[in-house]
Amino acid sequence: MKNFEYVRPATISEAVAAAAEPGAAYLAGGTNLLDLMKGGIVRPNRLVDISHLPGLDRIERLPDGGTRIGALVRNADLAHDGEFAKSYPAIAEALLSGASGQLRNAATVGGNLLQRTRCGYFYDPASACNKREPGTGCDARGGENRLHAVLGWSEACIATHPSDFCVPLAALDAVVEIEGRTGRREVTVEALHRLPGDTPEQENVLLPGELIVAVRLPKEARTFSHHARYLKVRERTSFAFAVVSAAVGLRIEQGTIWDARLALGGVAPKPWRAHAAEKIVEGCVPDAATFRRAAEAALADARPCGDNAFKIELAKRIIVRALTLAISETAERVAALPGSPFAPVAGALHAS
């Protein structure tokens, strides 16, 4: 591992100033960054340790009915917060379906948003990867790519974004609060991540030194709590990234879907909001034919690359299943296998 400078600022402004230097990286839980450093994939000159910055580890209920989550809140603490899980069950389910218990105890909300792709060619310094080393090519294009993107990819990169947490956040119009040298600004989770285009190394809209300080859910996000699900198809039930996932929230009144939210994971270089599918189910009485039309619309622009054509049909099916399950009232208990489309509803209470 490359030698690096370690600094531990006392305030957010000090952290931003320290991280604005070329070659600097923020360190919080370190569950992704340290692996990348040990493998020589990233080689920062300076680590800016923000793990003890005050005020960033709180879950706050806002006066307008929304919720603000500090960037240093641990994934496990957020998922097991009883009031949060009841208000945003799809988010809690997504968090509990990701990684292992040990990693969830260490990983932070802010770090989860910015975790890097798990593409094997990105992690292999001997492989060509435009994301890791711009201009070298993309070995995934002609290699082992059955788990790669079918939406939003480019000739330069077909990697997928790995986060479970980001998928329901994108569906629920969550907002990211960012602190930088010129002050604070906000972007939606949907707008935080870039599509690769010709510059796959530019993964998000953050400027040098900018720090995510919080994620905020609008008050409207709570209105989907009675009909919400997160489903995740993975190659093994425990501790695996999504092959395909879907977050669904419905607002149903008198048997009609009046509002719908839908986002996909595992299919694109960023969490993928399916706006066209939402419009199809809104105003309709739930039925299988409508859900299938919504699924077709969500994947209308999908393009296979190599061996991953199966993901298009798989994504359609998981959309239909997620919508079907979301019609029923949200379960009082978290499934023993969170996020699994095959899990019975059993396990720990949300309030535990």
Order of alpha helices (4+ residues) and beta strands (2+ residues): beta-alpha-beta-alpha-beta-beta-beta-alpha-alpha-alpha-alpha-alpha-alpha-beta-beta-alpha-beta-beta-beta-beta-beta-alpha-alpha-alpha
